Amino acid sequence: MQVLRDWQPELIVVAAFGQILRQEVLDLPPYGCLNVHGSLLPRWRGAAPLQAAILNGDTETGITIMRMDAGVDTGPLLSQRSLPIRPDETAASLSSVMAELGARLLLETLPAYLAGSLQPQPQDESLATYAPMLQKEAGRLDFHLPAIQLERRVRAFNPWPSAYTFYQEQLLKVHRARAVVGEGGVPGTRLVIQGVPAVACTEGLLVLDEVQPAGKKPMPGRIFLQGARAWVST
């Protein structure tokens, strides 16, 4: 804290910081502390907003520049910029786009804010949703869920914590997958669809386009099948 005092900052900016700043830090700079947040607040406050947007099938997300207070992403808003979420978007690809958008929006926002012509506006608490920190076990695919939900989970958890299942008692990461909507089967039943591994879900099938067996590099699903002779359930 003394180091911060010695610097005498007029403004502090954080992005993907992952911690709540203490009140003495929030009060230190005359212009306060700003956060570059990866959602259109008040939707998806918290540590994993990009992943939450994909998991919940949102069609758009965006960047919010906000002035921080003692809560978790509850401070007043300065500016926002939206962008669409593509049907094949992963957390990795979305993060890259959002980082560039956030940098641009921050540079556009700061001059007016520092000049006093842009005033922070309170959030609408009735619209607030929360995106909690991800846990590694959240990546395990539960085939009792509809295939479309699992396809979103694969995209949301790429690159971390990574979606996964098990094959012959070994971890099998799933990096790319697509849902075949329709009637499912016995959840967890392994199939081959047009030369690609698939798994039956309660609703539809999940086709595994890219997987990573334990101790190996990522590979296309059809290549994986060449060494997975016991893939089809019997």
Buried (B, 14 or more C-beta within 10 A) or exposed (E): EEEEEEEEBEEBBBBBBEEBBEEEBBEBBEBBBBBBBBBBBBBBBBBBBBBBBBBBEBEEBBBBBBBBBEEBBBBBBBBBBEBEBEEEBBBBBBBEBBBEBBEEBBEEBBEEBEEEEBEBEEBEEEEBBBBEEBEEEBBBBEBEBBBBBBBBBBBBBBEEBBBBBEBEEEBBBBBBBBBBEEEBBEBBBBBBBEEBBBBBBBBBBBBBBBBBBEEEEBBBBBEBBEEBEEBEEE
